[in-house]
Amino acid sequence: MDLDLAQVRAFVRAAEELHFGRAAGTLAISQQALSKRIARLESLLGTELFQRGGNGVRLTEAGQRFLPPARQTLAAADAAVAAAVVKDRPLRVDVWGHLYAPMRTLAQVAREAGELALGHGRDLPSVTAALLHGDIDAAFGRVHPPLHAGLAHRLVRLEPVDAVLSADHPLATEPALRPDQLRGSVLWAPGALDRLDFLHQFAERFDIRDRAASVNLGLAHFLAEVAGDPRRFALLPADVPLPEIPGLRAVPLVDPTPLYAWSLLWRTGDAHPGLNHLTGACAAEAGRSRWLEYNPARDWLPEPPQAPGPSA
C-alpha cells in the first residue's frame, strides 16, 4: 500500500487542529480540498479516521493509532527532502515583534550561526503558518501558548524591561520603579492588548487598569505619542535603542523586574543543518552575555522559563 504524503499531511494537520477549516488554512488549501484528501486516505485504508458531527470532529480509535506513525512518516519525508535540497541553501529565518527590535539579538550571533536569509513575519500566528507550510526554517521572537503541536522552541534570551515615560510624567525622575507604582498611569500599547500577550499579562499581574491602544506605525511614532502625554507609559526591553525624541525617559523596573522572553521556533523534523549552527550560536552567546539569568525572587515572567531544549 503506497501512501500519498499530501493525504497523510492533511490527516495529521486535521488531527492536530481537530478543525478542518483551521487545518486547511495552515496548509494553504481549501477546506474542500483537505476533506477530499482525508476521504481518499480513509478509502485507501478502509477505515474512518475521524468521527464527524455537529460538535466538530474527533479521531476514531483507528485515527488515534494512525497518528503517531503518520507523524513519523512526515518527519522522515521532510528529512529526506531536506537532505537532498538544503545543502547549499541558507537557513531562512523570520522575526516578529518588530517594535522590540528582535534583529538586535540575531545580530549578536549571526557571525557564528552561518548563512541566514532573514525575513519578517507579522506576528506569531503568521510565523507559525509560514513554518508549517515550509516557507521558512526557523523564527525568532516571543513564544507563548498555545503553540502548535508540530513546532519546537528554545529559550534564547530573558531581557529586562523598562518603563518609558514622558518627561512630564510624575514618576519620570525616579531612578527606578516598581511595576505596581504604575497603577493609575495609562499603559500605551502598540495594538489591541488581547493580541499582545506580554503586555496583557503585565497589566493583569500588576493591576494596571487604565490601558489604551495606538496604531503601530513604528517605534518613533509610538514613543512620540508616549512623550506627548504625561499620563502614559510604555514597556520596552531595556536594550532597545530609543529614537531621539525630546521629552522621553526610560526608567528601569525593579522588585520585580519584568523579563521579556525571546525564543527560537522551528518545525519539528526540520533537518536543515543551519538549525544546529543557529541554536549553538545562541547558546554560546547566552552563556557569554548571561542572557538566561532568572531569579524568581527578583524577576517576573508571565510564565516560568523553560530550560533550553535540545538542538534541532
N, C-alpha and C positions, 0 to 999 in steps of 0.2 A: 504493500500500500504506500503510494507516494503522496506525501502531504504537501499542500500548497502553502508556502510560508506566508503569503498575504492573508490567507484564510486563518492560519494559526495566529498571526499578529492581531487580526480583528477580534478573534476569540479572547486572547489574553487581555487586550485593552478593554474589551467589554466586561470581562470578569473582574478587572481591577476597578473599573468605574461603576459597575452594576447600573449602567445607564447608557443605552445605545446612542443617544444623541451626543452626550459628552464624549463617549469613546470615539465616535465618528469625527468629532471636532478635533481631537488630538491627532488623528490620522490624516486630517485634511481631505476627508471624503464625505460623501453624503450619508445620512443615516440609512437610506435605502440600499446603498452600495454595501455598507457594513452588514446589514441584515442579510443580504444575499450571500455574502462571503461566509457568514456563520451558518446559514441554512445549507450551503453546499458542503461545508465541513461536516455538519451533522449527518447529511445524507451519505457522505463517504464513510463515516464511522459507523453509521447505522444506529445511532442513538442520539437523544436530545442532550444538549449540554446546558441549556438554560430552561428554566420554567418562566414563562411569560404570563403576566396577569395585570389586572388593573392597578396593583400596587407596585408595579415595576418588574424587574427581572431578578432572578437569583439562580445560582448554579444548582444543577441537579447533582446527584451523587457521582454520576459519570463525569460531569464537568469539574467537580472538585478533584477527582482522581487525575483528570487530564491536565489540569492547570500547572502543577509543578514541572512535569516533563515538557510541557509546551513552552514554559519559560526557558528551560534549559536548552531546548531546540533553537529558540530565537537567539539566545545568547551565543550559542555555538555558531549559528549562521552569521551573526553580526561580527563575531571574532574572525571568521573565515574571510568575510568581505574586507574587514579592516586590514588583515594580514596581507591581502593581495593589493590593496589600493592606497593605503595611507602612508607608506614608507617615506615618500618624498613630499607629503602634504603637511603644511604647518597645522598645529593644533588650533582649532577655531574656538575662540573664547568670547562670549558675550559678557558684558557687565550690566548691572542695573542699580538703581538708587543713585542716579546721576547727580542729584543735588549734593550728595555727600562725597562726591569725587572718588569713586572706587578705583580709578586708574592710579591714584597715589600709591596704593598698596601693590598693585601689579607691577608698577614701575620699579619697585624695590627688589623684585625677584626676577624681572624679565631676562636679565643677562644670564642667569643660571638656568632658566626654565626652557631654553631652546627657542626655536622659531614659533611665534604666536601670530595668528591672524585675529585681530581684535575687532569686535563689533559692539553694538549697543542694543540691549533689549529694553522694552518699555517698562516691564515690571516682572515679578516672579511668575505669574501665570503665563505671560508671553514667552519667557525664557524656558519654562517647563515645556511648553508646546514645541519650541524650537529643538530642545534636547530630544524629546520623544520622537520628533519627525526625523532626527538625524541631521538637521540643518547645521548644528553646532556640536562640538565635542564636550565643552565644559562651560561653566558660567561662574561669575563671582559677584557676590552681593550678600544681602541679609536673607537667610533662610528661616522660615517659620512654618509651623503646622497650618493646615495639613499638607504633607509632602507626598507626591505621587509615589506609589509603591515601586515603580520602575527606575527610581532615581536614588543616588547615594550622595552624601555630602561629608565634608570635612571642615571642622572649625579651623580658621586660619588666624584670626586676629580679634582681640577684645579691645576696643578703643574707648577711652574715657570720653564722656560727653560734656560739653559746656553749655551754659545758658548764654544766649546772645540777646542783648537788650539795647534799647535806645539809651543814649547818654542821659536822657531826662527821666529815665525810669527811677523810681525811688530807691531801688536796690543796686543801681549801676555802679556805685562807688565801693561796694563791698569787695573785699579781696577774694571771698569765696561764699557760696550759698549752699544751704541745704535745699533739696528739692521741695520740701514742704513749705519753704519760705515763698515759693512762687504761687501759692494759693492766693487768689484774689487778682492775679495777673491773668492776661489772656494768652493762652497757648496759640501761637500763629502757625498754622500748618500749611504745607505746600500742596494741599489737595484734601479731599474728603477723609476725615480721620478714620472712618471704618475701613479704609483701604491702606492705611499706614500703620502697620502692626506695632512698631516700636513706640510711636507717639501715642497711639491709643492706649497701650498698656501702661505707659508712663503716666498719662493723665488719670487712668483708673487707680493706679497704685498710690499716687500722691495726692489724690483728690483735687485735681485741677478741673474745676467745673466750668470755667469760662474758656471756651475754645472757639476758634474761628478759622476758616479755610480761605486760602488765596488760590489764585490760578498759577500753576507752575510755569513761569516764563523765564526760569533760570535763577541762579543763586543771587546775582546782583539785584535783580528786580525784587526778589523775595525779601532780601535783607534790607533794601531801601524802604520797604513797607514796614518792617520792624522798627527801623530807625525813626520813622516818621510818626510813631505813636508811642507815648510813654507808658501805655498800659500793656503793651505786647512783649512777649519773649518767644524766642525760637530755640530749638535744640539742634546742635551740630556736633559731630565728632571733633575732638579737640585739635586734630592736626589738619582739618580742612582749612586751606588758605582763604582768608576772608578778603573780599574785594575792598578797595579803598573807598569806603562810604563814610562821609562825615557823620559824627554823632552815633557811632556804633560801638558797643562794648561786649567783649566776651569774658564771662566770669566762670571759673571752674565750679563744678558741683561736687559736694562732699557730704559724707555722713547720711546716706551712702552716695558713692559715685556711680552714676548710671554708666553701663558699658554697652557699646554697640557691637554686636557680633557679626563679623564678616566670615563668609564661608565659601568654599569651592563646591560646586554642584556638578554632577555628571550622570550620564545614563548608565545604569548597571549593565555590565557586559561590554562597554566600550573598550576596545583594545588598542586605541591609539597610543603608541609609545610615549608621546608627549605628555600624557597624563601623569605618568610616573615622574617625569622630569619636573613638571609644574608642582605637583604635591610635595616632592622632595625639596624643591627650592623654597616653597612656602614654609615647610617645617624648619629648614635651616635658618631662615630669616627670623622666624618666630622665636627660635632659641637665642639668636644673637640680640634681637631687639626686645625680648621679653614680652612678646605680643599676647601671650596666653595667660598672663598672671591674673589670678582671680582669688579674692578673699571674701567669702560670704559675709564676714563681719564688717567689711568696709565697703563692698561693692554691691551694686544691684543689677540683675539681669531679668528680663521678662520671664525667662525660664532658666533652669540650671544649665550650665555649659556642658556640652558633650565632649568627651575625650576625643582627640583626633583619631579618626578612623584609619584603616589600612590604606595603602596606596591603591590606585585604581587597578 
